[in-house]
Amino acid sequence: MMGNLLTWLVFVPLIGAALILTIPRENVNVIRSLAAIVSGSALVLSLIIWGGFDRGVSGMQFETVAPWFDIGFLQINYEIGIDGLSMPLLVLTTIVTTLSIFASFSIVKRVKEFYVWTLVLLTGMLGVFVALDMFLFFLFFELTLIPMFFLIGIWGGKMREYASFKFLIYTGLGSAIMFITFIAMFVKGAEAMNFQETSFSMIRLAEIYANPANPEVLTGALKGGLFLALFVAFAIKLPVFPFHTWLPNAHVEAPTAASMILAGVLLKMGGYGLIRVGFGVLPDQAARFATLIAILGVINIIYGALLALVQTDLKSLVAYSSISHMGIVLLGVASFTTAGMQGAIFQLVSHGFISALLFFMVGAIYERTKTRTISELGGLSKSVPILAGFMLAAAMASVGLPGLSGFVSELLAFIGIFGASADLIPAAYTIGVIGAIGIILTAAYLLWAMQRTTFGPMKEKYVGLPDARPMEYVPMVGLLVLSIAIGVYPHLLSDVINTTVIDIVSKIGG
């Protein structure tokens, strides 16, 4: 029954998109209402699954395995399930998407198509987080590309075509690398079992690569190459330097709702895929390249923060801050410690809520002032005090203020890297110190941006701007409350992920 519930969760948004296609485009309010109801239904289903999730059980729960494609030695199953890694990301996805739909009620251009693509995107994202068959994982991963391409390309800013095609080319290249690597893993896995067994299952492939019938097939060089290919594929999505250049353009040009989903969920697919497939199937190679992953994490943190410091566009600043914060995920997973892995997962969830709130606030301010240029803003706390207050709160959460979720994730990740084994990462302490400098830079660029936009003398043209509207309180309050809840009571999240984290760390030898 619960396995079927997981299937319903994934495909309810797709059914909702099909229903919206039958509604005349003139019925805008009906379309908006139905989109909100469908996404809200997915949210309710995810919360029911959250309530039924057994915190003390390791391994997968709510599994469904059914034959799907079987031709000779090629067998592909519809295999889905969740554990403590995917469970919080499912809830994150339904929450952020539902709130982004409320945030998009001001859209008047091609409303019907907008919500169809949003719901198709929701099915793709949910599918990525539940798929346990690599071929199925790839299909859902691909399903997220086209909807976001159209959301940016149709409803984006002046450079929307450039940004959308750059997004498609970069992420499409990552998907191609991932697919080729999956095929290679499948073939070599079959060869390692003397072709007596073939499987795309992540769980079964992890067992095969750990205990092959023919060990000579799976050489260290082969497995190292497979892991690096997987790392590049997911690094593009996360994104990791130097594969990050598509992100600022996509964020700046995307409409507010799409930016919320892009930062809140789509980037997290990269971190999730790296942990689920890279660390899950090839744990020995993850340990082999731990130092490289940690160094790239530090580069992300520092490089993203330095670029954010020099931005003149508020939305671009938030985009580069996302690159910086994703470096903390890499630091955490590279530590091979329980605290570090917890910090990485906390950061995936926490940054999902915080970044979605930041992009919503930037969008709300732009809607009123018609500018995102930091030097042209100022004194907004006097004209729109509620919006300015929520903007400041989101910035403080991103800085890592104690009592907010950003603090917990950063603390755990740095405890992890400082506690990493010297045999695994010889320069772990130095890497941790350099990474901590990035936290200081984060405070610098966010506090500087808040001082320039919300404080100081109010510009005359901003007198009488309308403050927060009733509908805007839904995403603002919802996202901020979740950040506070995790920050004040981290057990809310750690209780779900702890058993899985211990399981992952023990398997990768941490």
RAWO-V342955 format. One record per residue. N is the residue number from 1. RES is the residue in three letters. PHI is phi in degrees with one decimal (none if undefined). Layout:
BEGIN
n:N res:RES phi:PHI
n:N res:RES phi:PHI
END
This chain:
BEGIN
n:1 res:MET phi:none
n:2 res:MET phi:-69.4
n:3 res:GLY phi:-62.4
n:4 res:ASN phi:-64.3
n:5 res:LEU phi:-62.4
n:6 res:LEU phi:-65.5
n:7 res:THR phi:-64.8
n:8 res:TRP phi:-59.8
n:9 res:LEU phi:-57.3
n:10 res:VAL phi:-69.0
n:11 res:PHE phi:-100.6
n:12 res:VAL phi:-57.3
n:13 res:PRO phi:-61.0
n:14 res:LEU phi:-66.8
n:15 res:ILE phi:-63.0
n:16 res:GLY phi:-61.6
n:17 res:ALA phi:-62.7
n:18 res:ALA phi:-64.5
n:19 res:LEU phi:-64.5
n:20 res:ILE phi:-63.2
n:21 res:LEU phi:-61.9
n:22 res:THR phi:-85.5
n:23 res:ILE phi:-91.0
n:24 res:PRO phi:-56.4
n:25 res:ARG phi:-64.2
n:26 res:GLU phi:-71.9
n:27 res:ASN phi:-82.0
n:28 res:VAL phi:-61.9
n:29 res:ASN phi:-65.0
n:30 res:VAL phi:-65.7
n:31 res:ILE phi:-63.0
n:32 res:ARG phi:-61.3
n:33 res:SER phi:-64.0
n:34 res:LEU phi:-65.1
n:35 res:ALA phi:-59.9
n:36 res:ALA phi:-65.8
n:37 res:ILE phi:-65.4
n:38 res:VAL phi:-64.6
n:39 res:SER phi:-65.7
n:40 res:GLY phi:-63.9
n:41 res:SER phi:-65.0
n:42 res:ALA phi:-62.6
n:43 res:LEU phi:-62.7
n:44 res:VAL phi:-62.5
n:45 res:LEU phi:-61.2
n:46 res:SER phi:-65.4
n:47 res:LEU phi:-71.8
n:48 res:ILE phi:-63.7
n:49 res:ILE phi:-64.5
n:50 res:TRP phi:-57.6
n:51 res:GLY phi:-66.9
n:52 res:GLY phi:-90.2
n:53 res:PHE phi:-74.4
n:54 res:ASP phi:-86.7
n:55 res:ARG phi:-66.6
n:56 res:GLY phi:-95.5
n:57 res:VAL phi:-104.1
n:58 res:SER phi:-87.4
n:59 res:GLY phi:85.8
n:60 res:MET phi:-83.7
n:61 res:GLN phi:-126.2
n:62 res:PHE phi:57.1
n:63 res:GLU phi:-71.7
n:64 res:THR phi:-133.1
n:65 res:VAL phi:-128.5
n:66 res:ALA phi:-140.9
n:67 res:PRO phi:-59.6
n:68 res:TRP phi:-125.9
n:69 res:PHE phi:-141.7
n:70 res:ASP phi:-142.2
n:71 res:ILE phi:-131.8
n:72 res:GLY phi:63.0
n:73 res:PHE phi:-82.7
n:74 res:LEU phi:-90.8
n:75 res:GLN phi:-125.0
n:76 res:ILE phi:-123.1
n:77 res:ASN phi:-109.6
n:78 res:TYR phi:-83.5
n:79 res:GLU phi:-120.9
n:80 res:ILE phi:-131.3
n:81 res:GLY phi:174.0
n:82 res:ILE phi:-137.7
n:83 res:ASP phi:-138.6
n:84 res:GLY phi:-68.6
n:85 res:LEU phi:-79.5
n:86 res:SER phi:-84.6
n:87 res:MET phi:-57.4
n:88 res:PRO phi:-65.3
n:89 res:LEU phi:-73.2
n:90 res:LEU phi:-62.8
n:91 res:VAL phi:-66.0
n:92 res:LEU phi:-54.9
n:93 res:THR phi:-62.3
n:94 res:THR phi:-69.7
n:95 res:ILE phi:-67.2
n:96 res:VAL phi:-62.9
n:97 res:THR phi:-66.0
n:98 res:THR phi:-61.3
n:99 res:LEU phi:-68.7
n:100 res:SER phi:-67.9
n:101 res:ILE phi:-66.2
n:102 res:PHE phi:-62.5
n:103 res:ALA phi:-70.9
n:104 res:SER phi:-99.2
n:105 res:PHE phi:-63.7
n:106 res:SER phi:-82.4
n:107 res:ILE phi:-70.7
n:108 res:VAL phi:-119.2
n:109 res:LYS phi:-90.5
n:110 res:ARG phi:46.5
n:111 res:VAL phi:-60.0
n:112 res:LYS phi:-59.0
n:113 res:GLU phi:-65.1
n:114 res:PHE phi:-59.0
n:115 res:TYR phi:-77.1
n:116 res:VAL phi:-62.5
n:117 res:TRP phi:-65.0
n:118 res:THR phi:-63.7
n:119 res:LEU phi:-72.8
n:120 res:VAL phi:-62.7
n:121 res:LEU phi:-59.8
n:122 res:LEU phi:-62.7
n:123 res:THR phi:-61.2
n:124 res:GLY phi:-61.0
n:125 res:MET phi:-65.3
n:126 res:LEU phi:-63.7
n:127 res:GLY phi:-62.2
n:128 res:VAL phi:-58.9
n:129 res:PHE phi:-80.2
n:130 res:VAL phi:-113.3
n:131 res:ALA phi:-68.6
n:132 res:LEU phi:-113.3
n:133 res:ASP phi:-98.9
n:134 res:MET phi:-65.0
n:135 res:PHE phi:-67.7
n:136 res:LEU phi:-64.7
n:137 res:PHE phi:-56.2
n:138 res:PHE phi:-63.0
n:139 res:LEU phi:-61.6
n:140 res:PHE phi:-66.0
n:141 res:PHE phi:-60.0
n:142 res:GLU phi:-66.5
n:143 res:LEU phi:-62.2
n:144 res:THR phi:-80.8
n:145 res:LEU phi:-72.0
n:146 res:ILE phi:-64.7
n:147 res:PRO phi:-57.0
n:148 res:MET phi:-67.1
n:149 res:PHE phi:-57.8
n:150 res:PHE phi:-74.4
n:151 res:LEU phi:-60.9
n:152 res:ILE phi:-77.8
n:153 res:GLY phi:-70.0
n:154 res:ILE phi:-99.3
n:155 res:TRP phi:-105.6
n:156 res:GLY phi:-84.1
n:157 res:GLY phi:-83.2
n:158 res:LYS phi:-64.3
n:159 res:MET phi:-100.8
n:160 res:ARG phi:-65.0
n:161 res:GLU phi:-65.0
n:162 res:TYR phi:-61.3
n:163 res:ALA phi:-64.7
n:164 res:SER phi:-68.7
n:165 res:PHE phi:-71.4
n:166 res:LYS phi:-65.1
n:167 res:PHE phi:-59.3
n:168 res:LEU phi:-66.6
n:169 res:ILE phi:-66.5
n:170 res:TYR phi:-64.2
n:171 res:THR phi:-70.8
n:172 res:GLY phi:-65.4
n:173 res:LEU phi:-63.6
n:174 res:GLY phi:-60.8
n:175 res:SER phi:-65.6
n:176 res:ALA phi:-63.8
n:177 res:ILE phi:-61.6
n:178 res:MET phi:-62.2
n:179 res:PHE phi:-64.1
n:180 res:ILE phi:-61.4
n:181 res:THR phi:-66.5
n:182 res:PHE phi:-60.3
n:183 res:ILE phi:-62.7
n:184 res:ALA phi:-63.2
n:185 res:MET phi:-64.8
n:186 res:PHE phi:-63.9
n:187 res:VAL phi:-66.1
n:188 res:LYS phi:-68.9
n:189 res:GLY phi:-65.1
n:190 res:ALA phi:-66.2
n:191 res:GLU phi:-66.0
n:192 res:ALA phi:-66.7
n:193 res:MET phi:-101.3
n:194 res:ASN phi:57.3
n:195 res:PHE phi:59.0
n:196 res:GLN phi:-84.5
n:197 res:GLU phi:-152.6
n:198 res:THR phi:-130.2
n:199 res:SER phi:-162.5
n:200 res:PHE phi:-98.4
n:201 res:SER phi:-65.2
n:202 res:MET phi:-61.6
n:203 res:ILE phi:-65.7
n:204 res:ARG phi:-70.2
n:205 res:LEU phi:-63.9
n:206 res:ALA phi:-60.9
n:207 res:GLU phi:-68.9
n:208 res:ILE phi:-64.4
n:209 res:TYR phi:-70.1
n:210 res:ALA phi:-82.5
n:211 res:ASN phi:-137.7
n:212 res:PRO phi:-75.8
n:213 res:ALA phi:-71.4
n:214 res:ASN phi:-126.0
n:215 res:PRO phi:-60.6
n:216 res:GLU phi:-64.0
n:217 res:VAL phi:-69.7
n:218 res:LEU phi:-93.2
n:219 res:THR phi:-74.4
n:220 res:GLY phi:-61.2
n:221 res:ALA phi:-64.5
n:222 res:LEU phi:-62.6
n:223 res:LYS phi:-66.0
n:224 res:GLY phi:-63.6
n:225 res:GLY phi:-64.6
n:226 res:LEU phi:-63.1
n:227 res:PHE phi:-65.5
n:228 res:LEU phi:-63.6
n:229 res:ALA phi:-64.1
n:230 res:LEU phi:-62.2
n:231 res:PHE phi:-60.3
n:232 res:VAL phi:-62.6
n:233 res:ALA phi:-58.5
n:234 res:PHE phi:-82.0
n:235 res:ALA phi:-65.9
n:236 res:ILE phi:-63.7
n:237 res:LYS phi:-77.3
n:238 res:LEU phi:-60.8
n:239 res:PRO phi:-100.0
n:240 res:VAL phi:-116.3
n:241 res:PHE phi:-57.5
n:242 res:PRO phi:-100.9
n:243 res:PHE phi:-98.7
n:244 res:HIS phi:-96.0
n:245 res:THR phi:-67.4
n:246 res:TRP phi:-73.1
n:247 res:LEU phi:-68.5
n:248 res:PRO phi:-57.8
n:249 res:ASN phi:-61.6
n:250 res:ALA phi:-62.4
n:251 res:HIS phi:-65.8
n:252 res:VAL phi:-63.7
n:253 res:GLU phi:-88.9
n:254 res:ALA phi:-68.6
n:255 res:PRO phi:-65.5
n:256 res:THR phi:-53.3
n:257 res:ALA phi:-61.6
n:258 res:ALA phi:-68.2
n:259 res:SER phi:-63.3
n:260 res:MET phi:-60.6
n:261 res:ILE phi:-72.2
n:262 res:LEU phi:-60.1
n:263 res:ALA phi:-77.0
n:264 res:GLY phi:-75.3
n:265 res:VAL phi:-129.3
n:266 res:LEU phi:-60.3
n:267 res:LEU phi:-62.1
n:268 res:LYS phi:-68.3
n:269 res:MET phi:-62.5
n:270 res:GLY phi:-65.9
n:271 res:GLY phi:-64.9
n:272 res:TYR phi:-62.8
n:273 res:GLY phi:-62.2
n:274 res:LEU phi:-62.3
n:275 res:ILE phi:-71.9
n:276 res:ARG phi:-68.0
n:277 res:VAL phi:-93.8
n:278 res:GLY phi:-62.9
n:279 res:PHE phi:-74.9
n:280 res:GLY phi:-73.2
n:281 res:VAL phi:-93.5
n:282 res:LEU phi:-124.9
n:283 res:PRO phi:-63.4
n:284 res:ASP phi:-66.3
n:285 res:GLN phi:-77.1
n:286 res:ALA phi:-61.9
n:287 res:ALA phi:-66.6
n:288 res:ARG phi:-61.2
n:289 res:PHE phi:-105.7
n:290 res:ALA phi:-59.5
n:291 res:THR phi:-62.5
n:292 res:LEU phi:-60.3
n:293 res:ILE phi:-62.4
n:294 res:ALA phi:-64.6
n:295 res:ILE phi:-64.0
n:296 res:LEU phi:-63.6
n:297 res:GLY phi:-62.0
n:298 res:VAL phi:-65.3
n:299 res:ILE phi:-59.9
n:300 res:ASN phi:-57.6
n:301 res:ILE phi:-60.3
n:302 res:ILE phi:-72.2
n:303 res:TYR phi:-61.9
n:304 res:GLY phi:-62.3
n:305 res:ALA phi:-68.2
n:306 res:LEU phi:-64.2
n:307 res:LEU phi:-67.5
n:308 res:ALA phi:-63.0
n:309 res:LEU phi:-61.5
n:310 res:VAL phi:-101.9
n:311 res:GLN phi:-75.0
n:312 res:THR phi:-103.6
n:313 res:ASP phi:-100.7
n:314 res:LEU phi:-63.0
n:315 res:LYS phi:-70.4
n:316 res:SER phi:-64.8
n:317 res:LEU phi:-60.1
n:318 res:VAL phi:-65.3
n:319 res:ALA phi:-63.6
n:320 res:TYR phi:-68.5
n:321 res:SER phi:-65.2
n:322 res:SER phi:-64.8
n:323 res:ILE phi:-60.5
n:324 res:SER phi:-61.9
n:325 res:HIS phi:-70.1
n:326 res:MET phi:-70.0
n:327 res:GLY phi:-63.2
n:328 res:ILE phi:-65.1
n:329 res:VAL phi:-61.5
n:330 res:LEU phi:-63.8
n:331 res:LEU phi:-58.3
n:332 res:GLY phi:-63.6
n:333 res:VAL phi:-70.9
n:334 res:ALA phi:-69.5
n:335 res:SER phi:-68.9
n:336 res:PHE phi:56.8
n:337 res:THR phi:-121.4
n:338 res:THR phi:-62.3
n:339 res:ALA phi:-62.2
n:340 res:GLY phi:-64.1
n:341 res:MET phi:-66.0
n:342 res:GLN phi:-60.9
n:343 res:GLY phi:-60.6
n:344 res:ALA phi:-63.6
n:345 res:ILE phi:-69.1
n:346 res:PHE phi:-56.3
n:347 res:GLN phi:-66.4
n:348 res:LEU phi:-58.5
n:349 res:VAL phi:-76.4
n:350 res:SER phi:-60.2
n:351 res:HIS phi:-64.6
n:352 res:GLY phi:-58.9
n:353 res:PHE phi:-72.2
n:354 res:ILE phi:-67.0
n:355 res:SER phi:-65.8
n:356 res:ALA phi:-61.8
n:357 res:LEU phi:-66.1
n:358 res:LEU phi:-60.6
n:359 res:PHE phi:-68.0
n:360 res:PHE phi:-65.0
n:361 res:MET phi:-64.9
n:362 res:VAL phi:-61.5
n:363 res:GLY phi:-64.0
n:364 res:ALA phi:-64.8
n:365 res:ILE phi:-68.4
n:366 res:TYR phi:-63.8
n:367 res:GLU phi:-58.7
n:368 res:ARG phi:-91.5
n:369 res:THR phi:-96.4
n:370 res:LYS phi:61.6
n:371 res:THR phi:-150.2
n:372 res:ARG phi:-118.6
n:373 res:THR phi:-69.8
n:374 res:ILE phi:-60.6
n:375 res:SER phi:-67.8
n:376 res:GLU phi:-90.5
n:377 res:LEU phi:-96.7
n:378 res:GLY phi:143.4
n:379 res:GLY phi:69.5
n:380 res:LEU phi:-67.2
n:381 res:SER phi:-65.9
n:382 res:LYS phi:-90.1
n:383 res:SER phi:-92.3
n:384 res:VAL phi:-132.3
n:385 res:PRO phi:-62.3
n:386 res:ILE phi:-70.2
n:387 res:LEU phi:-61.1
n:388 res:ALA phi:-63.0
n:389 res:GLY phi:-65.0
n:390 res:PHE phi:-66.9
n:391 res:MET phi:-61.9
n:392 res:LEU phi:-64.6
n:393 res:ALA phi:-63.4
n:394 res:ALA phi:-63.6
n:395 res:ALA phi:-64.6
n:396 res:MET phi:-65.3
n:397 res:ALA phi:-65.3
n:398 res:SER phi:-69.4
n:399 res:VAL phi:-64.7
n:400 res:GLY phi:102.6
n:401 res:LEU phi:-65.4
n:402 res:PRO phi:-54.4
n:403 res:GLY phi:97.5
n:404 res:LEU phi:-121.6
n:405 res:SER phi:-63.4
n:406 res:GLY phi:-60.7
n:407 res:PHE phi:-64.1
n:408 res:VAL phi:-63.1
n:409 res:SER phi:-65.5
n:410 res:GLU phi:-68.1
n:411 res:LEU phi:-59.2
n:412 res:LEU phi:-64.3
n:413 res:ALA phi:-63.1
n:414 res:PHE phi:-75.5
n:415 res:ILE phi:-58.8
n:416 res:GLY phi:-63.5
n:417 res:ILE phi:-70.0
n:418 res:PHE phi:-70.1
n:419 res:GLY phi:-98.5
n:420 res:ALA phi:-67.7
n:421 res:SER phi:-64.7
n:422 res:ALA phi:-64.8
n:423 res:ASP phi:-69.0
n:424 res:LEU phi:-83.1
n:425 res:ILE phi:-128.2
n:426 res:PRO phi:-56.9
n:427 res:ALA phi:-105.8
n:428 res:ALA phi:-58.1
n:429 res:TYR phi:-64.5
n:430 res:THR phi:-63.0
n:431 res:ILE phi:-61.0
n:432 res:GLY phi:-63.3
n:433 res:VAL phi:-64.5
n:434 res:ILE phi:-63.2
n:435 res:GLY phi:-61.8
n:436 res:ALA phi:-64.3
n:437 res:ILE phi:-61.0
n:438 res:GLY phi:-62.3
n:439 res:ILE phi:-64.7
n:440 res:ILE phi:-65.2
n:441 res:LEU phi:-63.4
n:442 res:THR phi:-59.6
n:443 res:ALA phi:-61.4
n:444 res:ALA phi:-63.5
n:445 res:TYR phi:-73.4
n:446 res:LEU phi:-74.8
n:447 res:LEU phi:-66.0
n:448 res:TRP phi:-62.5
n:449 res:ALA phi:-64.7
n:450 res:MET phi:-66.2
n:451 res:GLN phi:-64.1
n:452 res:ARG phi:-77.3
n:453 res:THR phi:-100.8
n:454 res:THR phi:-99.6
n:455 res:PHE phi:-109.4
n:456 res:GLY phi:82.7
n:457 res:PRO phi:-66.8
n:458 res:MET phi:-81.7
n:459 res:LYS phi:-72.2
n:460 res:GLU phi:-59.5
n:461 res:LYS phi:-70.4
n:462 res:TYR phi:-99.0
n:463 res:VAL phi:-68.5
n:464 res:GLY phi:83.0
n:465 res:LEU phi:-64.7
n:466 res:PRO phi:-70.4
n:467 res:ASP phi:-82.1
n:468 res:ALA phi:-55.7
n:469 res:ARG phi:-88.7
n:470 res:PRO phi:-53.1
n:471 res:MET phi:-65.8
n:472 res:GLU phi:-72.3
n:473 res:TYR phi:-66.7
n:474 res:VAL phi:-60.7
n:475 res:PRO phi:-69.1
n:476 res:MET phi:-63.9
n:477 res:VAL phi:-68.3
n:478 res:GLY phi:-58.8
n:479 res:LEU phi:-69.8
n:480 res:LEU phi:-68.7
n:481 res:VAL phi:-61.6
n:482 res:LEU phi:-66.0
n:483 res:SER phi:-64.5
n:484 res:ILE phi:-66.3
n:485 res:ALA phi:-59.8
n:486 res:ILE phi:-69.0
n:487 res:GLY phi:-68.4
n:488 res:VAL phi:-82.8
n:489 res:TYR phi:-131.8
n:490 res:PRO phi:-59.4
n:491 res:HIS phi:-58.7
n:492 res:LEU phi:-55.1
n:493 res:LEU phi:-100.0
n:494 res:SER phi:-63.1
n:495 res:ASP phi:-61.5
n:496 res:VAL phi:-82.1
n:497 res:ILE phi:-91.2
n:498 res:ASN phi:-60.2
n:499 res:THR phi:-61.3
n:500 res:THR phi:-66.5
n:501 res:VAL phi:-61.1
n:502 res:ILE phi:-59.9
n:503 res:ASP phi:-63.1
n:504 res:ILE phi:-63.8
n:505 res:VAL phi:-63.0
n:506 res:SER phi:-66.5
n:507 res:LYS phi:-73.1
n:508 res:ILE phi:-90.6
n:509 res:GLY phi:78.8
n:510 res:GLY phi:-85.0
END
